[in-house]
Amino acid sequence: MSTVSTRGRQPGRSAPATRQLVERQAQLQLIADLAERARAGTGSVLRLTGAAGTGRSALLGEAARQEAARGSTVLWARCSADESATAHAAARQLFETGPHPYRAQTAPAAASRGPDTEAALWSLLRLHTAHSPLLLAIDDIQFADEPSRRWLLQVGRRIDRLPVLLLVTERRQRGLGAVPARFGHGLSPELAETCRLEPLGTPAAVRLAGHRLGPAAPPGLAADCVRATGGNPLLLGALLDDLGEHPGGPGLPALPASCAGLPGGAFPEAVEEWLRGGGDRAVTAARALARLQEHPAAQAPRQPATGHCDPASMLAELAGTDPEQITGWLAELTAQGLLDTPGPGHWPRFAHPLLAHAVLAGSGPDHRATVHLAAADFLHRNGEPDELVAGHLLFTPAPAPRWAVDALRRAARSAARADRPAEAVALLRRVLAEPLGERRRGLVLTELGRLEVTLGRAERTAGVRHLAEAVHLQQSDEGVFHTANTLGAALAARGDTPAALEVMEELAERFAGHEDLVHAVQGAAALIAAHDGQSWLQVVEGLRRIAVRSPHRLAPPAYALLTEFDSTSGVLSAAEVAERVRELADCRLDPLGRSYVLVSAATLAQWADLLPEAERLVERGMAAYPSSSLEPGYQCLLSVHAELLVMRGEYQALLDEFALTAPVPPAGQGGGGGHPGGNAGGRADGEPSWWHGHPADTGPAPVRCAGLFGKENAHLVAQAVIALTETGRLWQAHGLARAVGEDRVRGSWEWNEFLYARGLLHLASGAPADALADLLECGRRQDERQVWSPIVTPWRSAAADCHTLLGEPGPAVALAEEELRLARVWGTPRTVGRALRALAAATGGRHGLDLAAESVGLLRGAEVETELIPALITHGRLLGESGRRGAARRTLREAAGRAERLGAQRLRGVALEFLRASGARIARGGQAGTEALTDSELRICRLAAAGHSNAEIAGILHVAVRTVETHLTNSFRKLGVRRRAELAGALEG
């Protein structure tokens, strides 16, 4: 096969071979054998068929050259579509090209005889065969005029009596129209043979391309050239010609994705010629296919929703042909290596982007919009999902059909629900290009703005602008309120709280005559003001003035917010707040202000340790919102829900429920330290650090944080950081903490919560100095907001632990005592027990032991598991330091067991660390206590603890006494006991 250059070639004609043929030796040998038979007097017909560009003309030319060298007379004819209407044009060419001395006189005479032309042609044929064997070489016979085809067919029927080889080339590639008649159809197989030419095999094509490109070509370039051409000699040769014109040498560094990157223009011309070989409908179908490939996100359908819609059906409609023909055409192109078919229900794709771009080179400027609009219409009529329809509408100009706006909006909502906000934004922006009425435009702008403010900086700016416009277009009070509320939250989240409060003031003025709406605005403004400490205090002061002047006019949202403020500032007790929670839960609430009251009530109930009531209030508040609402009230309810999970110790539930992915530690970095400079073994002085993380910090932690501003929702991230810390995945917790955007949340209450969580993470990572810096900064910021009670961020107890680890007992005791004083004002076991534990750890000695015991008793009675486990650990450590090692081991085993059941791997690791320090033996894998025993050992230990002798146990269990002794020896070692009398206490722990 030849890689013939297309330079200078006329449409519909093929150039003769100019380079060595590849993979055509078998065909040349067949031609030589048939020519030898012709020289012996027995002629035949050989048809060389193949798709455009497969090298038929090159093979014909080489065969003619070889036969001329063997002494045969070669008569040539190249058929053309331009001459297909001229009678006997092809036949006359044969006798105009031969070297016979009678050519000049005979051909004109033959052409002038009218009805006797065919007789004259026979005379000329006999005249040539009388002198030598004859090779009639006819190229592209599919373009031959009908009289010439008829005469040549007559020659074929008699050729076995003539020394003639009739060698014709015929383009036979699957098109999308009527199949043209094959030349010689009906001739006996003894007279006519067909030889089909296929594209080059991949190894041969790669070798050929590599030879042309030269040794300096980049690795893989030759293979890319073959992939872009399917080994088609016409396309491959044209591409290599273009690459050879590169000024830097025999090719580009890599194959470009578009024809603009090719130095020459031979390749797109060759692709156009190859396309035309399949007919006009094939050209249309190929360009539609390439256009759809140009935008992979718009390809369809990936998973057809109906049995009536598939790629072939849609492409057939676009090309105006039959689906069965399209299926066959696609299969042939795939077999030739020009298409890739990913699988059922997926669109086939051209094998290389450069080929797809070349296919589109001859399309008009409106082609993209035309194809995608036709595809969208087809999918819409066939009931395909809106996402597929909308994907095509993105590439069409406005105005679109009337149904398009609804399809785009439905697709945008689906994308938003599936956590693909960028896709939803693109769809809604396309909707805005349509002519919309004011009401509809306001709704679309609201949807769009709410999504944009969750994305990057540029999108957030656009979202604020769109929400501001939507506020003026909304036509219902409820719509105005929700849109302005989201706008205010977006402004506050990007650090512009004053502007956000201005929006709410304007809203209050607009609703001046509607008391319920004004109350809702007050609640929303208070939540927005919380993003800035000074603004928050101003709002609280304003509400307090209203309460003094007109207590009967104080709306439930304002009353709830003032209760929150008084709780955090240490004025109210948990018992007083519990009464107000019940009052707020039972009061009549208007629809718009309901969520703000429920947020406050749920928060207060949570602080008062009324966790079931808090969860009910959260569920009641969320019921008023659609899924994944972006309004501040919904976001605050999410925050309360997340903190409830942490307070209950349901860490994995939190990590499973929210939508933010934490990084996975690389190999070799899965240890418990997770912090630069962290001490994996404990404190620097060699003493065990009971805050240090468990060493099993490995494996992925899918953390999700479905907040208004993604990773910038610092409160939800803070809860996730705490959950990761407590489950021992410190490396991931550090990665998640680094993702928080400090620039926009530093003034918010969320940042204070985050500082507290990060402080706990540093403390667990063996970096008490870093932890202390975060915790003290958290305390300073909380003081600025007049948040003194430990119900929000108990930073003092954590900071006291930091001072203790740093060898600074004075500051530790002072902080713990202050927290205990404030905790007793609030009065819940959680806050008091936590403060007692911190003071016990800081104080030490006999007094510290008494404080720890008081903490354990208080927390055990209230069943506050998350605080009880640290209290047990502190109590166990102090028991050990006082010399009561047996009691210490029992206490620490209880702590380890409770932590194991809770999934608190960090605390479990701490308990095991102190168990080892107390001399207890820990089973392999870190198990302690009954968890380390086998079933047989546990049965025997229970019987022994109940007072049975070894012989009695052997009789009960039907085992040998020696077996009982062995199991007891192993159990004593695992439980860390030395005498039979200690078994009962060890099993109870």
ChimeraX attribute file (.defattr): number of C-alpha atoms within 10 A of each C-alpha:
attribute: neighborCount
match mode: 1-to-1
recipient: residues
	/A:1	27
	/A:2	25
	/A:3	26
	/A:4	25
	/A:5	24
	/A:6	21
	/A:7	13
	/A:8	7
	/A:9	11
	/A:10	10
	/A:11	14
	/A:12	16
	/A:13	16
	/A:14	23
	/A:15	16
	/A:16	18
	/A:17	20
	/A:18	13
	/A:19	13
	/A:20	12
	/A:21	18
	/A:22	17
	/A:23	16
	/A:24	15
	/A:25	12
	/A:26	9
	/A:27	17
	/A:28	17
	/A:29	12
	/A:30	13
	/A:31	22
	/A:32	17
	/A:33	12
	/A:34	21
	/A:35	27
	/A:36	20
	/A:37	18
	/A:38	24
	/A:39	21
	/A:40	13
	/A:41	18
	/A:42	19
	/A:43	27
	/A:44	27
	/A:45	26
	/A:46	21
	/A:47	21
	/A:48	24
	/A:49	22
	/A:50	20
	/A:51	21
	/A:52	26
	/A:53	29
	/A:54	25
	/A:55	32
	/A:56	29
	/A:57	27
	/A:58	25
	/A:59	25
	/A:60	22
	/A:61	18
	/A:62	20
	/A:63	22
	/A:64	22
	/A:65	13
	/A:66	14
	/A:67	19
	/A:68	15
	/A:69	10
	/A:70	12
	/A:71	12
	/A:72	24
	/A:73	22
	/A:74	24
	/A:75	22
	/A:76	24
	/A:77	22
	/A:78	22
	/A:79	24
	/A:80	22
	/A:81	15
	/A:82	12
	/A:83	14
	/A:84	19
	/A:85	14
	/A:86	13
	/A:87	16
	/A:88	22
	/A:89	21
	/A:90	27
	/A:91	25
	/A:92	19
	/A:93	17
	/A:94	21
	/A:95	26
	/A:96	17
	/A:97	13
	/A:98	15
	/A:99	12
	/A:100	14
	/A:101	8
	/A:102	13
	/A:103	15
	/A:104	12
	/A:105	9
	/A:106	16
	/A:107	18
	/A:108	13
	/A:109	11
	/A:110	20
	/A:111	17
	/A:112	11
	/A:113	12
	/A:114	9
	/A:115	9
	/A:116	11
	/A:117	20
	/A:118	20
	/A:119	13
	/A:120	19
	/A:121	21
	/A:122	15
	/A:123	13
	/A:124	19
	/A:125	18
	/A:126	14
	/A:127	13
	/A:128	21
	/A:129	18
	/A:130	12
	/A:131	11
	/A:132	15
	/A:133	24
	/A:134	27
	/A:135	25
	/A:136	22
	/A:137	23
	/A:138	24
	/A:139	27
	/A:140	23
	/A:141	24
	/A:142	21
	/A:143	20
	/A:144	28
	/A:145	22
	/A:146	17
	/A:147	19
	/A:148	20
	/A:149	20
	/A:150	16
	/A:151	17
	/A:152	19
	/A:153	18
	/A:154	14
	/A:155	20
	/A:156	23
	/A:157	17
	/A:158	13
	/A:159	22
	/A:160	20
	/A:161	13
	/A:162	22
	/A:163	25
	/A:164	33
	/A:165	30
	/A:166	24
	/A:167	24
	/A:168	24
	/A:169	27
	/A:170	23
	/A:171	23
	/A:172	20
	/A:173	18
	/A:174	22
	/A:175	21
	/A:176	25
	/A:177	15
	/A:178	8
	/A:179	10
	/A:180	9
	/A:181	8
	/A:182	14
	/A:183	18
	/A:184	21
	/A:185	10
	/A:186	10
	/A:187	15
	/A:188	11
	/A:189	11
	/A:190	9
	/A:191	17
	/A:192	21
	/A:193	15
	/A:194	15
	/A:195	14
	/A:196	16
	/A:197	21
	/A:198	19
	/A:199	23
	/A:200	24
	/A:201	16
	/A:202	15
	/A:203	12
	/A:204	14
	/A:205	25
	/A:206	21
	/A:207	14
	/A:208	20
	/A:209	24
	/A:210	21
	/A:211	12
	/A:212	18
	/A:213	21
	/A:214	14
	/A:215	10
	/A:216	11
	/A:217	19
	/A:218	15
	/A:219	12
	/A:220	12
	/A:221	19
	/A:222	25
	/A:223	18
	/A:224	19
	/A:225	26
	/A:226	29
	/A:227	24
	/A:228	25
	/A:229	28
	/A:230	27
	/A:231	29
	/A:232	27
	/A:233	28
	/A:234	27
	/A:235	32
	/A:236	27
	/A:237	26
	/A:238	25
	/A:239	28
	/A:240	24
	/A:241	26
	/A:242	22
	/A:243	27
	/A:244	20
	/A:245	15
	/A:246	16
	/A:247	10
	/A:248	10
	/A:249	14
	/A:250	19
	/A:251	26
	/A:252	21
	/A:253	15
	/A:254	16
	/A:255	23
	/A:256	14
	/A:257	16
	/A:258	16
	/A:259	24
	/A:260	12
	/A:261	15
	/A:262	23
	/A:263	16
	/A:264	18
	/A:265	15
	/A:266	23
	/A:267	26
	/A:268	25
	/A:269	19
	/A:270	24
	/A:271	26
	/A:272	19
	/A:273	19
	/A:274	21
	/A:275	20
	/A:276	17
	/A:277	20
	/A:278	21
	/A:279	16
	/A:280	15
	/A:281	20
	/A:282	23
	/A:283	23
	/A:284	22
	/A:285	22
	/A:286	22
	/A:287	25
	/A:288	25
	/A:289	23
	/A:290	22
	/A:291	23
	/A:292	23
	/A:293	20
	/A:294	17
	/A:295	12
	/A:296	12
	/A:297	12
	/A:298	23
	/A:299	23
	/A:300	26
	/A:301	21
	/A:302	15
	/A:303	14
	/A:304	20
	/A:305	15
	/A:306	11
	/A:307	7
	/A:308	11
	/A:309	20
	/A:310	22
	/A:311	21
	/A:312	21
	/A:313	18
	/A:314	22
	/A:315	25
	/A:316	20
	/A:317	16
	/A:318	20
	/A:319	21
	/A:320	15
	/A:321	17
	/A:322	15
	/A:323	19
	/A:324	13
	/A:325	17
	/A:326	25
	/A:327	15
	/A:328	15
	/A:329	21
	/A:330	22
	/A:331	17
	/A:332	15
	/A:333	18
	/A:334	18
	/A:335	13
	/A:336	18
	/A:337	21
	/A:338	22
	/A:339	23
	/A:340	17
	/A:341	15
	/A:342	10
	/A:343	9
	/A:344	13
	/A:345	17
	/A:346	16
	/A:347	22
	/A:348	23
	/A:349	22
	/A:350	26
	/A:351	21
	/A:352	22
	/A:353	20
	/A:354	25
	/A:355	26
	/A:356	27
	/A:357	22
	/A:358	22
	/A:359	27
	/A:360	25
	/A:361	16
	/A:362	15
	/A:363	15
	/A:364	8
	/A:365	8
	/A:366	9
	/A:367	15
	/A:368	20
	/A:369	17
	/A:370	15
	/A:371	22
	/A:372	25
	/A:373	23
	/A:374	19
	/A:375	26
	/A:376	26
	/A:377	17
	/A:378	19
	/A:379	24
	/A:380	18
	/A:381	11
	/A:382	17
	/A:383	14
	/A:384	20
	/A:385	18
	/A:386	20
	/A:387	24
	/A:388	24
	/A:389	28
	/A:390	28
	/A:391	24
	/A:392	26
	/A:393	28
	/A:394	21
	/A:395	17
	/A:396	20
	/A:397	13
	/A:398	15
	/A:399	12
	/A:400	15
	/A:401	11
	/A:402	9
	/A:403	10
	/A:404	22
	/A:405	23
	/A:406	13
	/A:407	21
	/A:408	27
	/A:409	22
	/A:410	19
	/A:411	23
	/A:412	28
	/A:413	20
	/A:414	17
	/A:415	18
	/A:416	18
	/A:417	14
	/A:418	10
	/A:419	14
	/A:420	14
	/A:421	21
	/A:422	17
	/A:423	19
	/A:424	27
	/A:425	24
	/A:426	16
	/A:427	26
	/A:428	24
	/A:429	17
	/A:430	20
	/A:431	27
	/A:432	16
	/A:433	13
	/A:434	17
	/A:435	13
	/A:436	13
	/A:437	9
	/A:438	14
	/A:439	13
	/A:440	16
	/A:441	19
	/A:442	25
	/A:443	19
	/A:444	21
	/A:445	26
	/A:446	29
	/A:447	24
	/A:448	27
	/A:449	29
	/A:450	26
	/A:451	24
	/A:452	28
	/A:453	28
	/A:454	21
	/A:455	18
	/A:456	11
	/A:457	12
	/A:458	10
	/A:459	17
	/A:460	21
	/A:461	17
	/A:462	15
	/A:463	27
	/A:464	23
	/A:465	15
	/A:466	22
	/A:467	29
	/A:468	21
	/A:469	17
	/A:470	28
	/A:471	23
	/A:472	13
	/A:473	20
	/A:474	23
	/A:475	15
	/A:476	9
	/A:477	15
	/A:478	13
	/A:479	17
	/A:480	19
	/A:481	23
	/A:482	20
	/A:483	26
	/A:484	27
	/A:485	29
	/A:486	26
	/A:487	30
	/A:488	30
	/A:489	28
	/A:490	30
	/A:491	24
	/A:492	25
	/A:493	24
	/A:494	19
	/A:495	19
	/A:496	16
	/A:497	25
	/A:498	16
	/A:499	14
	/A:500	24
	/A:501	23
	/A:502	13
	/A:503	19
	/A:504	24
	/A:505	16
	/A:506	13
	/A:507	21
	/A:508	21
	/A:509	11
	/A:510	14
	/A:511	17
	/A:512	12
	/A:513	10
	/A:514	12
	/A:515	14
	/A:516	17
	/A:517	22
	/A:518	23
	/A:519	24
	/A:520	27
	/A:521	26
	/A:522	24
	/A:523	27
	/A:524	28
	/A:525	25
	/A:526	24
	/A:527	24
	/A:528	28
	/A:529	26
	/A:530	20
	/A:531	26
	/A:532	22
	/A:533	18
	/A:534	14
	/A:535	19
	/A:536	22
	/A:537	18
	/A:538	13
	/A:539	21
	/A:540	18
	/A:541	13
	/A:542	12
	/A:543	19
	/A:544	17
	/A:545	12
	/A:546	16
	/A:547	17
	/A:548	10
	/A:549	10
	/A:550	10
	/A:551	12
	/A:552	9
	/A:553	13
	/A:554	17
	/A:555	22
	/A:556	25
	/A:557	27
	/A:558	26
	/A:559	20
	/A:560	26
	/A:561	24
	/A:562	19
	/A:563	21
	/A:564	18
	/A:565	18
	/A:566	18
	/A:567	26
	/A:568	24
	/A:569	19
	/A:570	19
	/A:571	14
	/A:572	18
	/A:573	19
	/A:574	22
	/A:575	13
	/A:576	13
	/A:577	22
	/A:578	19
	/A:579	11
	/A:580	18
	/A:581	26
	/A:582	13
	/A:583	13
	/A:584	20
	/A:585	17
	/A:586	9
	/A:587	10
	/A:588	9
	/A:589	19
	/A:590	15
	/A:591	12
	/A:592	21
	/A:593	22
	/A:594	21
	/A:595	29
	/A:596	30
	/A:597	29
	/A:598	29
	/A:599	29
	/A:600	31
	/A:601	29
	/A:602	32
	/A:603	29
	/A:604	27
	/A:605	24
	/A:606	22
	/A:607	26
	/A:608	25
	/A:609	22
	/A:610	16
	/A:611	20
	/A:612	13
	/A:613	17
	/A:614	26
	/A:615	20
	/A:616	13
	/A:617	26
	/A:618	26
	/A:619	16
	/A:620	17
	/A:621	20
	/A:622	21
	/A:623	12
	/A:624	14
	/A:625	14
	/A:626	9
	/A:627	10
	/A:628	16
	/A:629	17
	/A:630	24
	/A:631	22
	/A:632	23
	/A:633	28
	/A:634	25
	/A:635	21
	/A:636	24
	/A:637	25
	/A:638	23
	/A:639	25
	/A:640	24
	/A:641	23
	/A:642	25
	/A:643	22
	/A:644	24
	/A:645	19
	/A:646	20
	/A:647	20
	/A:648	14
	/A:649	22
	/A:650	18
	/A:651	23
	/A:652	21
	/A:653	14
	/A:654	24
	/A:655	24
	/A:656	14
	/A:657	14
	/A:658	19
	/A:659	18
	/A:660	21
	/A:661	17
	/A:662	23
	/A:663	17
	/A:664	19
	/A:665	20
	/A:666	10
	/A:667	8
	/A:668	7
	/A:669	13
	/A:670	19
	/A:671	20
	/A:672	27
	/A:673	28
	/A:674	28
	/A:675	19
	/A:676	9
	/A:677	10
	/A:678	20
	/A:679	18
	/A:680	19
	/A:681	17
	/A:682	21
	/A:683	19
	/A:684	15
	/A:685	9
	/A:686	9
	/A:687	11
	/A:688	17
	/A:689	22
	/A:690	25
	/A:691	26
	/A:692	29
	/A:693	32
	/A:694	28
	/A:695	19
	/A:696	17
	/A:697	26
	/A:698	20
	/A:699	13
	/A:700	13
	/A:701	19
	/A:702	18
	/A:703	26
	/A:704	20
	/A:705	28
	/A:706	22
	/A:707	27
	/A:708	25
	/A:709	22
	/A:710	17
	/A:711	23
	/A:712	23
	/A:713	22
	/A:714	30
	/A:715	28
	/A:716	31
	/A:717	31
	/A:718	27
	/A:719	25
	/A:720	29
	/A:721	28
	/A:722	25
	/A:723	26
	/A:724	29
	/A:725	32
	/A:726	29
	/A:727	25
	/A:728	31
	/A:729	31
	/A:730	34
	/A:731	26
	/A:732	27
	/A:733	32
	/A:734	21
	/A:735	17
	/A:736	21
	/A:737	21
	/A:738	12
	/A:739	13
	/A:740	19
	/A:741	15
	/A:742	12
	/A:743	11
	/A:744	17
	/A:745	23
	/A:746	19
	/A:747	20
	/A:748	23
	/A:749	21
	/A:750	21
	/A:751	24
	/A:752	27
	/A:753	24
	/A:754	28
	/A:755	27
	/A:756	27
	/A:757	29
	/A:758	24
	/A:759	29
	/A:760	27
	/A:761	30
	/A:762	28
	/A:763	27
	/A:764	29
	/A:765	31
	/A:766	30
	/A:767	27
	/A:768	26
	/A:769	17
	/A:770	17
	/A:771	26
	/A:772	25
	/A:773	16
	/A:774	23
	/A:775	30
	/A:776	18
	/A:777	17
	/A:778	24
	/A:779	22
	/A:780	15
	/A:781	20
	/A:782	22
	/A:783	13
	/A:784	12
	/A:785	20
	/A:786	16
	/A:787	20
	/A:788	23
	/A:789	27
	/A:790	26
	/A:791	24
	/A:792	16
	/A:793	22
	/A:794	21
	/A:795	29
	/A:796	26
	/A:797	29
	/A:798	26
	/A:799	29
	/A:800	29
	/A:801	30
	/A:802	30
	/A:803	21
	/A:804	20
	/A:805	26
	/A:806	17
	/A:807	12
	/A:808	14
	/A:809	18
	/A:810	13
	/A:811	17
	/A:812	26
	/A:813	23
	/A:814	15
	/A:815	22
	/A:816	27
	/A:817	21
	/A:818	17
	/A:819	27
	/A:820	26
	/A:821	15
	/A:822	21
	/A:823	26
	/A:824	18
	/A:825	18
	/A:826	26
	/A:827	18
	/A:828	20
	/A:829	23
	/A:830	25
	/A:831	26
	/A:832	23
	/A:833	30
	/A:834	29
	/A:835	32
	/A:836	28
	/A:837	31
	/A:838	31
	/A:839	28
	/A:840	28
	/A:841	28
	/A:842	28
	/A:843	19
	/A:844	19
	/A:845	15
	/A:846	14
	/A:847	12
	/A:848	22
	/A:849	23
	/A:850	16
	/A:851	24
	/A:852	32
	/A:853	23
	/A:854	19
	/A:855	29
	/A:856	26
	/A:857	17
	/A:858	20
	/A:859	25
	/A:860	18
	/A:861	10
	/A:862	15
	/A:863	13
	/A:864	19
	/A:865	19
	/A:866	22
	/A:867	22
	/A:868	26
	/A:869	27
	/A:870	26
	/A:871	31
	/A:872	29
	/A:873	30
	/A:874	30
	/A:875	29
	/A:876	31
	/A:877	27
	/A:878	24
	/A:879	25
	/A:880	22
	/A:881	16
	/A:882	14
	/A:883	11
	/A:884	14
	/A:885	19
	/A:886	20
	/A:887	17
	/A:888	25
	/A:889	33
	/A:890	23
	/A:891	26
	/A:892	33
	/A:893	31
	/A:894	24
	/A:895	27
	/A:896	32
	/A:897	22
	/A:898	20
	/A:899	26
	/A:900	17
	/A:901	10
	/A:902	21
	/A:903	18
	/A:904	25
	/A:905	24
	/A:906	28
	/A:907	30
	/A:908	32
	/A:909	25
	/A:910	25
	/A:911	32
	/A:912	26
	/A:913	23
	/A:914	23
	/A:915	27
	/A:916	15
	/A:917	15
	/A:918	22
	/A:919	13
	/A:920	22
	/A:921	20
	/A:922	19
	/A:923	15
	/A:924	9
	/A:925	7
	/A:926	14
	/A:927	21
	/A:928	27
	/A:929	26
	/A:930	20
	/A:931	18
	/A:932	18
	/A:933	20
	/A:934	12
	/A:935	11
	/A:936	12
	/A:937	19
	/A:938	18
	/A:939	15
	/A:940	23
	/A:941	26
	/A:942	15
	/A:943	18
	/A:944	20
	/A:945	18
	/A:946	12
	/A:947	14
	/A:948	15
	/A:949	14
	/A:950	19
	/A:951	14
	/A:952	15
	/A:953	22
	/A:954	18
	/A:955	12
	/A:956	12
	/A:957	13
	/A:958	9
	/A:959	12
	/A:960	13
	/A:961	15
	/A:962	12
	/A:963	13
	/A:964	22
	/A:965	16
	/A:966	11
	/A:967	18
	/A:968	21
	/A:969	14
	/A:970	14
	/A:971	22
	/A:972	21
	/A:973	14
	/A:974	21
	/A:975	27
	/A:976	24
	/A:977	19
	/A:978	11
	/A:979	8
	/A:980	13
	/A:981	13
	/A:982	16
	/A:983	23
	/A:984	16
	/A:985	14
	/A:986	23
	/A:987	18
	/A:988	11
	/A:989	20
